[in-house]
């Protein structure tokens, strides 16, 4: 099954439920630009069941800013389904921790994720009944 989610809806969801105003812009099929304090390009590293792992590449100054932002945002990150490791430059989004998706993900899993135009494209498969 293919599911397309407009980036604008993801932005509104983050704003409404987590009070995070982040800008999102598609760059390539596996890259997205996220703007919060500063802009960063997130590159899909792995999609595994209910988690999406991104990595990011930054220069020295932006890396320092990211580590400072991580320090100040650490408590806020506890309330959202994102794990940010500023040492490895990886961000993991655990989709099953998003209440609105948790029931849906009991029946399907994500095999692929791509950024197409202004949408997030998810390729989903039914879970085995066990």
Chimera marker file (.cmm) of the C-alpha trace (Angstrom):
<marker_set name="trace">
<marker id="1" x="0.000" y="0.000" z="0.000" r="1" g="1" b="0" radius="0.5"/>
<marker id="2" x="1.210" y="3.506" z="-0.790" r="1" g="1" b="0" radius="0.5"/>
<marker id="3" x="0.398" y="6.364" z="1.534" r="1" g="1" b="0" radius="0.5"/>
<marker id="4" x="1.244" y="9.974" z="0.758" r="1" g="1" b="0" radius="0.5"/>
<marker id="5" x="1.258" y="12.559" z="3.534" r="1" g="1" b="0" radius="0.5"/>
<marker id="6" x="1.678" y="16.236" z="2.636" r="1" g="1" b="0" radius="0.5"/>
<marker id="7" x="4.624" y="17.899" z="4.391" r="1" g="1" b="0" radius="0.5"/>
<marker id="8" x="2.273" y="20.701" z="5.402" r="1" g="1" b="0" radius="0.5"/>
<marker id="9" x="0.164" y="18.227" z="7.408" r="1" g="1" b="0" radius="0.5"/>
<marker id="10" x="3.259" y="16.941" z="9.213" r="1" g="1" b="0" radius="0.5"/>
<marker id="11" x="4.233" y="20.520" z="10.069" r="1" g="1" b="0" radius="0.5"/>
<marker id="12" x="0.732" y="21.242" z="11.410" r="1" g="1" b="0" radius="0.5"/>
<marker id="13" x="0.748" y="18.011" z="13.424" r="1" g="1" b="0" radius="0.5"/>
<marker id="14" x="4.103" y="18.872" z="15.027" r="1" g="1" b="0" radius="0.5"/>
<marker id="15" x="2.866" y="22.359" z="15.807" r="1" g="1" b="0" radius="0.5"/>
<marker id="16" x="-0.518" y="21.312" z="17.212" r="1" g="1" b="0" radius="0.5"/>
<marker id="17" x="0.523" y="18.284" z="19.258" r="1" g="1" b="0" radius="0.5"/>
<marker id="18" x="4.120" y="19.009" z="20.251" r="1" g="1" b="0" radius="0.5"/>
<marker id="19" x="4.318" y="22.829" z="20.016" r="1" g="1" b="0" radius="0.5"/>
<marker id="20" x="7.260" y="22.575" z="17.638" r="1" g="1" b="0" radius="0.5"/>
<marker id="21" x="7.223" y="24.868" z="14.620" r="1" g="1" b="0" radius="0.5"/>
<marker id="22" x="9.517" y="23.242" z="12.122" r="1" g="1" b="0" radius="0.5"/>
<marker id="23" x="9.766" y="23.947" z="8.424" r="1" g="1" b="0" radius="0.5"/>
<marker id="24" x="10.069" y="20.966" z="6.065" r="1" g="1" b="0" radius="0.5"/>
<marker id="25" x="11.173" y="21.039" z="2.444" r="1" g="1" b="0" radius="0.5"/>
<marker id="26" x="11.817" y="18.149" z="0.083" r="1" g="1" b="0" radius="0.5"/>
<marker id="27" x="15.307" y="18.170" z="-1.433" r="1" g="1" b="0" radius="0.5"/>
<marker id="28" x="15.679" y="14.695" z="-2.928" r="1" g="1" b="0" radius="0.5"/>
<marker id="29" x="13.970" y="11.329" z="-2.672" r="1" g="1" b="0" radius="0.5"/>
<marker id="30" x="15.944" y="10.483" z="0.480" r="1" g="1" b="0" radius="0.5"/>
<marker id="31" x="16.665" y="14.000" z="1.814" r="1" g="1" b="0" radius="0.5"/>
<marker id="32" x="14.563" y="16.600" z="3.547" r="1" g="1" b="0" radius="0.5"/>
<marker id="33" x="15.477" y="20.030" z="4.852" r="1" g="1" b="0" radius="0.5"/>
<marker id="34" x="14.191" y="20.749" z="8.354" r="1" g="1" b="0" radius="0.5"/>
<marker id="35" x="14.291" y="24.267" z="9.763" r="1" g="1" b="0" radius="0.5"/>
<marker id="36" x="13.899" y="24.875" z="13.485" r="1" g="1" b="0" radius="0.5"/>
<marker id="37" x="16.638" y="27.041" z="14.973" r="1" g="1" b="0" radius="0.5"/>
<marker id="38" x="18.733" y="26.585" z="11.858" r="1" g="1" b="0" radius="0.5"/>
<marker id="39" x="18.388" y="24.483" z="8.730" r="1" g="1" b="0" radius="0.5"/>
<marker id="40" x="19.631" y="20.940" z="8.584" r="1" g="1" b="0" radius="0.5"/>
<marker id="41" x="19.384" y="18.291" z="5.885" r="1" g="1" b="0" radius="0.5"/>
<marker id="42" x="18.159" y="14.932" z="7.141" r="1" g="1" b="0" radius="0.5"/>
<marker id="43" x="19.128" y="11.925" z="5.025" r="1" g="1" b="0" radius="0.5"/>
<marker id="44" x="17.262" y="8.634" z="5.345" r="1" g="1" b="0" radius="0.5"/>
<marker id="45" x="19.659" y="6.007" z="6.644" r="1" g="1" b="0" radius="0.5"/>
<marker id="46" x="17.261" y="3.163" z="7.425" r="1" g="1" b="0" radius="0.5"/>
<marker id="47" x="13.567" y="2.355" z="7.626" r="1" g="1" b="0" radius="0.5"/>
<marker id="48" x="12.785" y="-0.551" z="9.915" r="1" g="1" b="0" radius="0.5"/>
<marker id="49" x="9.224" y="-1.502" z="10.837" r="1" g="1" b="0" radius="0.5"/>
<marker id="50" x="8.056" y="1.427" z="12.950" r="1" g="1" b="0" radius="0.5"/>
<marker id="51" x="11.248" y="3.488" z="13.057" r="1" g="1" b="0" radius="0.5"/>
<marker id="52" x="12.923" y="5.830" z="10.619" r="1" g="1" b="0" radius="0.5"/>
<marker id="53" x="16.607" y="6.565" z="11.147" r="1" g="1" b="0" radius="0.5"/>
<marker id="54" x="18.076" y="9.737" z="9.653" r="1" g="1" b="0" radius="0.5"/>
<marker id="55" x="21.610" y="11.048" z="9.727" r="1" g="1" b="0" radius="0.5"/>
<marker id="56" x="22.799" y="14.529" z="9.072" r="1" g="1" b="0" radius="0.5"/>
<marker id="57" x="26.038" y="16.086" z="7.934" r="1" g="1" b="0" radius="0.5"/>
<marker id="58" x="27.032" y="19.490" z="9.241" r="1" g="1" b="0" radius="0.5"/>
<marker id="59" x="30.116" y="21.657" z="9.342" r="1" g="1" b="0" radius="0.5"/>
<marker id="60" x="31.901" y="22.537" z="12.591" r="1" g="1" b="0" radius="0.5"/>
<marker id="61" x="29.911" y="25.664" z="13.485" r="1" g="1" b="0" radius="0.5"/>
<marker id="62" x="26.513" y="24.130" z="12.776" r="1" g="1" b="0" radius="0.5"/>
<marker id="63" x="27.593" y="20.977" z="14.637" r="1" g="1" b="0" radius="0.5"/>
<marker id="64" x="28.389" y="23.116" z="17.678" r="1" g="1" b="0" radius="0.5"/>
<marker id="65" x="25.029" y="24.900" z="17.371" r="1" g="1" b="0" radius="0.5"/>
<marker id="66" x="23.282" y="21.503" z="17.060" r="1" g="1" b="0" radius="0.5"/>
<marker id="67" x="24.954" y="20.227" z="20.227" r="1" g="1" b="0" radius="0.5"/>
<marker id="68" x="23.985" y="23.379" z="22.130" r="1" g="1" b="0" radius="0.5"/>
<marker id="69" x="20.397" y="23.128" z="20.808" r="1" g="1" b="0" radius="0.5"/>
<marker id="70" x="20.333" y="19.456" z="21.802" r="1" g="1" b="0" radius="0.5"/>
<marker id="71" x="21.391" y="20.392" z="25.325" r="1" g="1" b="0" radius="0.5"/>
<marker id="72" x="18.616" y="22.971" z="25.671" r="1" g="1" b="0" radius="0.5"/>
<marker id="73" x="15.958" y="20.836" z="23.965" r="1" g="1" b="0" radius="0.5"/>
<marker id="74" x="16.760" y="17.572" z="25.748" r="1" g="1" b="0" radius="0.5"/>
<marker id="75" x="13.822" y="17.821" z="28.188" r="1" g="1" b="0" radius="0.5"/>
<marker id="76" x="11.417" y="18.819" z="25.395" r="1" g="1" b="0" radius="0.5"/>
<marker id="77" x="12.585" y="15.823" z="23.345" r="1" g="1" b="0" radius="0.5"/>
<marker id="78" x="11.490" y="13.488" z="26.167" r="1" g="1" b="0" radius="0.5"/>
<marker id="79" x="7.871" y="14.255" z="25.309" r="1" g="1" b="0" radius="0.5"/>
<marker id="80" x="8.122" y="13.472" z="21.604" r="1" g="1" b="0" radius="0.5"/>
<marker id="81" x="8.871" y="10.248" z="19.707" r="1" g="1" b="0" radius="0.5"/>
<marker id="82" x="12.285" y="11.451" z="18.541" r="1" g="1" b="0" radius="0.5"/>
<marker id="83" x="15.673" y="10.279" z="19.718" r="1" g="1" b="0" radius="0.5"/>
<marker id="84" x="18.499" y="12.609" z="18.776" r="1" g="1" b="0" radius="0.5"/>
<marker id="85" x="22.114" y="11.534" z="19.146" r="1" g="1" b="0" radius="0.5"/>
<marker id="86" x="24.238" y="14.609" z="18.513" r="1" g="1" b="0" radius="0.5"/>
<marker id="87" x="27.450" y="12.546" z="18.784" r="1" g="1" b="0" radius="0.5"/>
<marker id="88" x="26.596" y="10.177" z="15.919" r="1" g="1" b="0" radius="0.5"/>
<marker id="89" x="24.513" y="12.832" z="14.134" r="1" g="1" b="0" radius="0.5"/>
<marker id="90" x="21.526" y="10.524" z="13.977" r="1" g="1" b="0" radius="0.5"/>
<marker id="91" x="17.834" y="11.162" z="14.575" r="1" g="1" b="0" radius="0.5"/>
<marker id="92" x="15.415" y="8.275" z="15.090" r="1" g="1" b="0" radius="0.5"/>
<marker id="93" x="11.665" y="8.750" z="14.811" r="1" g="1" b="0" radius="0.5"/>
<marker id="94" x="9.702" y="5.995" z="16.538" r="1" g="1" b="0" radius="0.5"/>
<marker id="95" x="6.328" y="6.119" z="14.803" r="1" g="1" b="0" radius="0.5"/>
<marker id="96" x="4.643" y="3.664" z="17.162" r="1" g="1" b="0" radius="0.5"/>
<marker id="97" x="5.108" y="6.226" z="19.954" r="1" g="1" b="0" radius="0.5"/>
<marker id="98" x="2.839" y="8.621" z="18.084" r="1" g="1" b="0" radius="0.5"/>
<marker id="99" x="-0.530" y="7.867" z="19.607" r="1" g="1" b="0" radius="0.5"/>
<marker id="100" x="-2.406" y="8.708" z="16.403" r="1" g="1" b="0" radius="0.5"/>
<marker id="101" x="-0.358" y="6.100" z="14.480" r="1" g="1" b="0" radius="0.5"/>
<marker id="102" x="0.113" y="3.349" z="17.067" r="1" g="1" b="0" radius="0.5"/>
<marker id="103" x="-3.166" y="1.500" z="16.315" r="1" g="1" b="0" radius="0.5"/>
<marker id="104" x="-2.608" y="1.759" z="12.553" r="1" g="1" b="0" radius="0.5"/>
<marker id="105" x="0.913" y="0.340" z="12.916" r="1" g="1" b="0" radius="0.5"/>
<marker id="106" x="-0.444" y="-2.762" z="14.642" r="1" g="1" b="0" radius="0.5"/>
<marker id="107" x="-1.712" y="-3.861" z="11.226" r="1" g="1" b="0" radius="0.5"/>
<marker id="108" x="0.971" y="-2.555" z="8.843" r="1" g="1" b="0" radius="0.5"/>
<marker id="109" x="4.682" y="-1.837" z="8.821" r="1" g="1" b="0" radius="0.5"/>
<marker id="110" x="6.691" y="0.641" z="6.800" r="1" g="1" b="0" radius="0.5"/>
<marker id="111" x="9.108" y="-0.848" z="4.299" r="1" g="1" b="0" radius="0.5"/>
<marker id="112" x="10.120" y="2.330" z="2.469" r="1" g="1" b="0" radius="0.5"/>
<marker id="113" x="9.956" y="6.072" z="2.941" r="1" g="1" b="0" radius="0.5"/>
<marker id="114" x="10.665" y="8.687" z="0.275" r="1" g="1" b="0" radius="0.5"/>
<marker id="115" x="10.149" y="12.404" z="-0.199" r="1" g="1" b="0" radius="0.5"/>
<marker id="116" x="8.309" y="13.157" z="-3.431" r="1" g="1" b="0" radius="0.5"/>
<marker id="117" x="7.345" y="16.716" z="-4.361" r="1" g="1" b="0" radius="0.5"/>
<marker id="118" x="5.816" y="18.152" z="-1.172" r="1" g="1" b="0" radius="0.5"/>
<marker id="119" x="4.788" y="14.760" z="0.222" r="1" g="1" b="0" radius="0.5"/>
<marker id="120" x="6.157" y="11.959" z="2.327" r="1" g="1" b="0" radius="0.5"/>
<marker id="121" x="5.585" y="8.676" z="0.490" r="1" g="1" b="0" radius="0.5"/>
<marker id="122" x="5.286" y="5.581" z="2.656" r="1" g="1" b="0" radius="0.5"/>
<marker id="123" x="5.270" y="2.048" z="1.283" r="1" g="1" b="0" radius="0.5"/>
<marker id="124" x="3.344" y="-0.130" z="3.736" r="1" g="1" b="0" radius="0.5"/>
<marker id="125" x="2.796" y="-3.878" z="4.037" r="1" g="1" b="0" radius="0.5"/>
<marker id="126" x="0.345" y="-5.846" z="6.171" r="1" g="1" b="0" radius="0.5"/>
<marker id="127" x="1.803" y="-7.477" z="9.263" r="1" g="1" b="0" radius="0.5"/>
<marker id="128" x="1.479" y="-11.238" z="9.610" r="1" g="1" b="0" radius="0.5"/>
<marker id="129" x="-1.390" y="-12.324" z="11.841" r="1" g="1" b="0" radius="0.5"/>
<marker id="130" x="0.213" y="-14.055" z="14.785" r="1" g="1" b="0" radius="0.5"/>
<link id1="1" id2="2" r="1" g="1" b="0" radius="0.2"/>
<link id1="2" id2="3" r="1" g="1" b="0" radius="0.2"/>
<link id1="3" id2="4" r="1" g="1" b="0" radius="0.2"/>
<link id1="4" id2="5" r="1" g="1" b="0" radius="0.2"/>
<link id1="5" id2="6" r="1" g="1" b="0" radius="0.2"/>
<link id1="6" id2="7" r="1" g="1" b="0" radius="0.2"/>
<link id1="7" id2="8" r="1" g="1" b="0" radius="0.2"/>
<link id1="8" id2="9" r="1" g="1" b="0" radius="0.2"/>
<link id1="9" id2="10" r="1" g="1" b="0" radius="0.2"/>
<link id1="10" id2="11" r="1" g="1" b="0" radius="0.2"/>
<link id1="11" id2="12" r="1" g="1" b="0" radius="0.2"/>
<link id1="12" id2="13" r="1" g="1" b="0" radius="0.2"/>
<link id1="13" id2="14" r="1" g="1" b="0" radius="0.2"/>
<link id1="14" id2="15" r="1" g="1" b="0" radius="0.2"/>
<link id1="15" id2="16" r="1" g="1" b="0" radius="0.2"/>
<link id1="16" id2="17" r="1" g="1" b="0" radius="0.2"/>
<link id1="17" id2="18" r="1" g="1" b="0" radius="0.2"/>
<link id1="18" id2="19" r="1" g="1" b="0" radius="0.2"/>
<link id1="19" id2="20" r="1" g="1" b="0" radius="0.2"/>
<link id1="20" id2="21" r="1" g="1" b="0" radius="0.2"/>
<link id1="21" id2="22" r="1" g="1" b="0" radius="0.2"/>
<link id1="22" id2="23" r="1" g="1" b="0" radius="0.2"/>
<link id1="23" id2="24" r="1" g="1" b="0" radius="0.2"/>
<link id1="24" id2="25" r="1" g="1" b="0" radius="0.2"/>
<link id1="25" id2="26" r="1" g="1" b="0" radius="0.2"/>
<link id1="26" id2="27" r="1" g="1" b="0" radius="0.2"/>
<link id1="27" id2="28" r="1" g="1" b="0" radius="0.2"/>
<link id1="28" id2="29" r="1" g="1" b="0" radius="0.2"/>
<link id1="29" id2="30" r="1" g="1" b="0" radius="0.2"/>
<link id1="30" id2="31" r="1" g="1" b="0" radius="0.2"/>
<link id1="31" id2="32" r="1" g="1" b="0" radius="0.2"/>
<link id1="32" id2="33" r="1" g="1" b="0" radius="0.2"/>
<link id1="33" id2="34" r="1" g="1" b="0" radius="0.2"/>
<link id1="34" id2="35" r="1" g="1" b="0" radius="0.2"/>
<link id1="35" id2="36" r="1" g="1" b="0" radius="0.2"/>
<link id1="36" id2="37" r="1" g="1" b="0" radius="0.2"/>
<link id1="37" id2="38" r="1" g="1" b="0" radius="0.2"/>
<link id1="38" id2="39" r="1" g="1" b="0" radius="0.2"/>
<link id1="39" id2="40" r="1" g="1" b="0" radius="0.2"/>
<link id1="40" id2="41" r="1" g="1" b="0" radius="0.2"/>
<link id1="41" id2="42" r="1" g="1" b="0" radius="0.2"/>
<link id1="42" id2="43" r="1" g="1" b="0" radius="0.2"/>
<link id1="43" id2="44" r="1" g="1" b="0" radius="0.2"/>
<link id1="44" id2="45" r="1" g="1" b="0" radius="0.2"/>
<link id1="45" id2="46" r="1" g="1" b="0" radius="0.2"/>
<link id1="46" id2="47" r="1" g="1" b="0" radius="0.2"/>
<link id1="47" id2="48" r="1" g="1" b="0" radius="0.2"/>
<link id1="48" id2="49" r="1" g="1" b="0" radius="0.2"/>
<link id1="49" id2="50" r="1" g="1" b="0" radius="0.2"/>
<link id1="50" id2="51" r="1" g="1" b="0" radius="0.2"/>
<link id1="51" id2="52" r="1" g="1" b="0" radius="0.2"/>
<link id1="52" id2="53" r="1" g="1" b="0" radius="0.2"/>
<link id1="53" id2="54" r="1" g="1" b="0" radius="0.2"/>
<link id1="54" id2="55" r="1" g="1" b="0" radius="0.2"/>
<link id1="55" id2="56" r="1" g="1" b="0" radius="0.2"/>
<link id1="56" id2="57" r="1" g="1" b="0" radius="0.2"/>
<link id1="57" id2="58" r="1" g="1" b="0" radius="0.2"/>
<link id1="58" id2="59" r="1" g="1" b="0" radius="0.2"/>
<link id1="59" id2="60" r="1" g="1" b="0" radius="0.2"/>
<link id1="60" id2="61" r="1" g="1" b="0" radius="0.2"/>
<link id1="61" id2="62" r="1" g="1" b="0" radius="0.2"/>
<link id1="62" id2="63" r="1" g="1" b="0" radius="0.2"/>
<link id1="63" id2="64" r="1" g="1" b="0" radius="0.2"/>
<link id1="64" id2="65" r="1" g="1" b="0" radius="0.2"/>
<link id1="65" id2="66" r="1" g="1" b="0" radius="0.2"/>
<link id1="66" id2="67" r="1" g="1" b="0" radius="0.2"/>
<link id1="67" id2="68" r="1" g="1" b="0" radius="0.2"/>
<link id1="68" id2="69" r="1" g="1" b="0" radius="0.2"/>
<link id1="69" id2="70" r="1" g="1" b="0" radius="0.2"/>
<link id1="70" id2="71" r="1" g="1" b="0" radius="0.2"/>
<link id1="71" id2="72" r="1" g="1" b="0" radius="0.2"/>
<link id1="72" id2="73" r="1" g="1" b="0" radius="0.2"/>
<link id1="73" id2="74" r="1" g="1" b="0" radius="0.2"/>
<link id1="74" id2="75" r="1" g="1" b="0" radius="0.2"/>
<link id1="75" id2="76" r="1" g="1" b="0" radius="0.2"/>
<link id1="76" id2="77" r="1" g="1" b="0" radius="0.2"/>
<link id1="77" id2="78" r="1" g="1" b="0" radius="0.2"/>
<link id1="78" id2="79" r="1" g="1" b="0" radius="0.2"/>
<link id1="79" id2="80" r="1" g="1" b="0" radius="0.2"/>
<link id1="80" id2="81" r="1" g="1" b="0" radius="0.2"/>
<link id1="81" id2="82" r="1" g="1" b="0" radius="0.2"/>
<link id1="82" id2="83" r="1" g="1" b="0" radius="0.2"/>
<link id1="83" id2="84" r="1" g="1" b="0" radius="0.2"/>
<link id1="84" id2="85" r="1" g="1" b="0" radius="0.2"/>
<link id1="85" id2="86" r="1" g="1" b="0" radius="0.2"/>
<link id1="86" id2="87" r="1" g="1" b="0" radius="0.2"/>
<link id1="87" id2="88" r="1" g="1" b="0" radius="0.2"/>
<link id1="88" id2="89" r="1" g="1" b="0" radius="0.2"/>
<link id1="89" id2="90" r="1" g="1" b="0" radius="0.2"/>
<link id1="90" id2="91" r="1" g="1" b="0" radius="0.2"/>
<link id1="91" id2="92" r="1" g="1" b="0" radius="0.2"/>
<link id1="92" id2="93" r="1" g="1" b="0" radius="0.2"/>
<link id1="93" id2="94" r="1" g="1" b="0" radius="0.2"/>
<link id1="94" id2="95" r="1" g="1" b="0" radius="0.2"/>
<link id1="95" id2="96" r="1" g="1" b="0" radius="0.2"/>
<link id1="96" id2="97" r="1" g="1" b="0" radius="0.2"/>
<link id1="97" id2="98" r="1" g="1" b="0" radius="0.2"/>
<link id1="98" id2="99" r="1" g="1" b="0" radius="0.2"/>
<link id1="99" id2="100" r="1" g="1" b="0" radius="0.2"/>
<link id1="100" id2="101" r="1" g="1" b="0" radius="0.2"/>
<link id1="101" id2="102" r="1" g="1" b="0" radius="0.2"/>
<link id1="102" id2="103" r="1" g="1" b="0" radius="0.2"/>
<link id1="103" id2="104" r="1" g="1" b="0" radius="0.2"/>
<link id1="104" id2="105" r="1" g="1" b="0" radius="0.2"/>
<link id1="105" id2="106" r="1" g="1" b="0" radius="0.2"/>
<link id1="106" id2="107" r="1" g="1" b="0" radius="0.2"/>
<link id1="107" id2="108" r="1" g="1" b="0" radius="0.2"/>
<link id1="108" id2="109" r="1" g="1" b="0" radius="0.2"/>
<link id1="109" id2="110" r="1" g="1" b="0" radius="0.2"/>
<link id1="110" id2="111" r="1" g="1" b="0" radius="0.2"/>
<link id1="111" id2="112" r="1" g="1" b="0" radius="0.2"/>
<link id1="112" id2="113" r="1" g="1" b="0" radius="0.2"/>
<link id1="113" id2="114" r="1" g="1" b="0" radius="0.2"/>
<link id1="114" id2="115" r="1" g="1" b="0" radius="0.2"/>
<link id1="115" id2="116" r="1" g="1" b="0" radius="0.2"/>
<link id1="116" id2="117" r="1" g="1" b="0" radius="0.2"/>
<link id1="117" id2="118" r="1" g="1" b="0" radius="0.2"/>
<link id1="118" id2="119" r="1" g="1" b="0" radius="0.2"/>
<link id1="119" id2="120" r="1" g="1" b="0" radius="0.2"/>
<link id1="120" id2="121" r="1" g="1" b="0" radius="0.2"/>
<link id1="121" id2="122" r="1" g="1" b="0" radius="0.2"/>
<link id1="122" id2="123" r="1" g="1" b="0" radius="0.2"/>
<link id1="123" id2="124" r="1" g="1" b="0" radius="0.2"/>
<link id1="124" id2="125" r="1" g="1" b="0" radius="0.2"/>
<link id1="125" id2="126" r="1" g="1" b="0" radius="0.2"/>
<link id1="126" id2="127" r="1" g="1" b="0" radius="0.2"/>
<link id1="127" id2="128" r="1" g="1" b="0" radius="0.2"/>
<link id1="128" id2="129" r="1" g="1" b="0" radius="0.2"/>
<link id1="129" id2="130" r="1" g="1" b="0" radius="0.2"/>
</marker_set>
